[in-house]
C-alpha cells in the first residue's frame, strides 16, 4: 500500500464531523489513517507511554552557537571632518 506524503489532514466542509454523521466520519478517518500508516495509533496496537517514560530534552535550535558580531552605527546631523 502506498503512502500519501505527510501534510495536515483536512476534510471538506461536508465531510467534517457534525454530530449527525459519525459513521461516515469514522470511516473517512479510518481509511485515511490506513493510507498514512497511522492505524496502529487508533486501534491501540501502539501502547500509550507510561507516566514514567521520560522524553529527551530537545535541542535549543534558537540558541546561536557563536557570539554574533556587533556593529555600532552613530548617526549625527552634523557632518564630521
Secondary structure, 3 states (H helix, E strand, C coil): CCCCCCCCCCCCCCCCCCCCCHHHHHHHHHHHHHHCCCHHHHCCCCCCCCCCCCCCCCCCCCCCCCCCCCCCCCCCCCCCC
